[in-house]
Amino acid sequence: MIIETSSLGNIEITVEQIYRFENGIPGFEEENEFALLPVEGSPFFHLQSLKEKHLSFLLADPFVFFPEYEFELGDSDSEELELQTGVQVRCIVTLRDDIEKSTMNILAPLVLNPVKRKGRQIVLHNSAYATKHPLFASEAAGQSPSDSIEGGA
């Protein structure tokens, strides 16, 4: 299957790369199907809408950047995703012109079931994690992910 994207051009994807988000992603509830496209040789991925060529998110494996990152997934989320084994977690990355100031949203990870090809963005309530946690150690300077809480937002 070939999809059209604004940043990568026309690309061929497989059925195994397509994930269904039943409720969309907060702010994009009408978008339910996305292709998960690895960026070769890196911990990054593009999550590209199948309907809207201009809608794509940059994702990364949070455990590569924050090995201590952890959270518990609620039963209702596990049931909706039909999770049994093989869960994957990705977080949305915001790149800045100054790459060292790029951030990752570790407060609302995307949880993926690669077997059933289902996904859901989970907002971690009662968490000290931030939506704009510095991605690189020079910005985080000795902070753990829970030390970087942003007010408001």
C-alpha positions as CSV (number, residue, x, y, z in Angstrom):
1,M,0.0,0.0,0.0
2,I,1.3,3.5,-0.9
3,I,0.5,6.5,1.2
4,E,1.2,10.2,0.6
5,T,3.1,12.2,3.2
6,S,4.1,15.8,3.2
7,S,7.6,15.2,4.6
8,L,8.6,11.8,3.2
9,G,6.8,11.9,-0.1
10,N,4.9,8.8,-1.3
11,I,6.0,5.8,0.6
12,E,5.1,2.1,0.6
13,I,3.9,0.6,3.8
14,T,2.9,-2.8,5.0
15,V,-0.3,-3.8,6.9
16,E,2.0,-4.6,9.9
17,Q,2.9,-0.9,10.1
18,I,-0.7,0.3,10.5
19,Y,-2.0,1.0,13.9
20,R,-5.6,1.8,14.8
21,F,-6.3,4.4,17.5
22,E,-10.0,3.9,18.3
23,N,-10.4,7.4,19.9
24,G,-7.7,9.1,17.8
25,I,-5.0,11.0,19.5
26,P,-6.0,13.9,21.8
27,G,-6.5,16.9,19.6
28,F,-6.8,14.7,16.5
29,E,-9.7,12.5,17.5
30,E,-11.0,12.2,13.9
31,E,-7.7,10.5,12.8
32,N,-7.8,6.8,13.6
33,E,-5.3,5.1,11.4
34,F,-1.6,5.8,11.4
35,A,1.5,4.1,10.0
36,L,4.4,3.6,12.3
37,L,7.6,4.2,10.3
38,P,11.0,3.6,11.8
39,V,13.7,6.1,11.1
40,E,16.5,3.8,10.2
41,G,19.5,3.6,12.5
42,S,17.9,5.7,15.2
43,P,15.4,5.4,18.2
44,F,13.0,7.6,16.3
45,F,9.8,6.9,14.3
46,H,7.3,8.8,12.3
47,L,3.6,8.2,13.1
48,Q,1.9,9.2,9.9
49,S,-1.8,9.6,9.4
50,L,-3.2,7.5,6.6
51,K,-5.9,10.1,5.8
52,E,-4.1,13.4,6.2
53,K,-0.7,13.7,4.5
54,H,0.2,16.8,6.6
55,L,-0.4,15.0,10.0
56,S,2.7,13.2,11.3
57,F,4.3,13.0,14.7
58,L,7.9,12.3,15.5
59,L,8.1,9.6,18.2
60,A,10.9,8.0,20.1
61,D,11.4,5.1,22.5
62,P,11.4,6.8,25.9
63,F,13.5,4.1,27.5
64,V,16.5,5.0,25.2
65,F,16.5,8.5,26.6
66,F,15.2,7.8,30.1
67,P,16.1,4.3,31.3
68,E,14.3,4.9,34.6
69,Y,11.0,5.8,33.0
70,E,8.1,3.8,34.2
71,F,4.3,3.8,34.7
72,E,1.5,1.4,35.3
73,L,-1.1,0.8,32.6
74,G,-4.7,0.7,33.9
75,D,-6.8,-2.4,33.4
76,S,-9.3,-0.5,31.1
77,D,-6.4,0.6,28.8
78,S,-5.0,-2.9,28.7
79,E,-8.4,-4.3,27.8
80,E,-9.0,-1.7,25.1
81,L,-5.6,-2.5,23.5
82,E,-6.1,-6.2,24.0
83,L,-2.7,-6.4,25.6
84,Q,-1.2,-9.8,26.5
85,T,2.4,-9.6,25.6
86,G,4.7,-7.5,23.5
87,V,3.6,-4.0,24.4
88,Q,5.6,-1.1,22.9
89,V,5.8,2.5,24.3
90,R,6.6,5.5,22.2
91,C,6.5,9.2,23.1
92,I,5.9,12.3,21.0
93,V,9.1,14.4,20.4
94,T,9.1,18.1,19.7
95,L,12.1,19.2,17.7
96,R,13.4,22.7,18.2
97,D,15.6,24.7,15.9
98,D,18.3,24.3,18.5
99,I,18.2,20.5,18.6
100,E,19.6,20.5,22.2
101,K,16.3,22.2,23.3
102,S,14.1,19.4,21.9
103,T,11.6,17.8,24.3
104,M,9.6,14.6,24.8
105,N,6.1,14.2,26.1
106,I,6.6,11.6,28.8
107,L,3.4,12.5,30.6
108,A,1.3,11.1,27.7
109,P,3.0,8.0,26.1
110,L,1.6,6.1,23.2
111,V,1.1,2.5,24.1
112,L,1.1,0.1,21.1
113,N,0.0,-3.5,20.7
114,P,2.1,-4.7,17.8
115,V,0.1,-8.0,17.6
116,K,-3.4,-6.5,17.3
117,R,-2.0,-3.3,15.8
118,K,-3.9,-1.1,18.2
119,G,-2.6,2.1,19.8
120,R,-3.7,4.6,22.5
121,Q,-2.3,7.7,24.0
122,I,-2.4,7.4,27.7
123,V,-2.4,10.5,30.0
124,L,-0.6,9.6,33.2
125,H,-2.8,11.2,35.9
126,N,-1.2,11.9,39.3
127,S,2.2,11.8,37.7
128,A,5.2,14.1,38.1
129,Y,6.3,13.6,34.5
130,A,6.2,16.5,32.1
131,T,4.8,17.1,28.6
132,K,8.0,18.9,27.6
133,H,10.8,17.0,29.3
134,P,14.3,17.9,27.9
135,L,15.4,15.2,25.5
136,F,19.1,15.6,25.9
137,A,21.1,15.3,29.1
138,S,22.7,18.8,28.7
139,E,19.3,20.4,29.1
140,A,18.1,17.9,31.8
141,A,21.4,18.4,33.8
142,G,21.0,16.0,36.6
143,Q,17.2,15.9,36.5
144,S,15.2,12.7,36.5
145,P,12.1,12.8,34.3
146,S,10.0,13.5,37.4
147,D,12.1,16.5,38.4
148,S,11.1,18.5,35.3
149,I,7.5,19.5,35.9
150,E,6.0,22.3,33.9
151,G,3.4,24.5,35.4
152,G,0.2,25.2,33.4
153,A,0.6,24.3,29.7
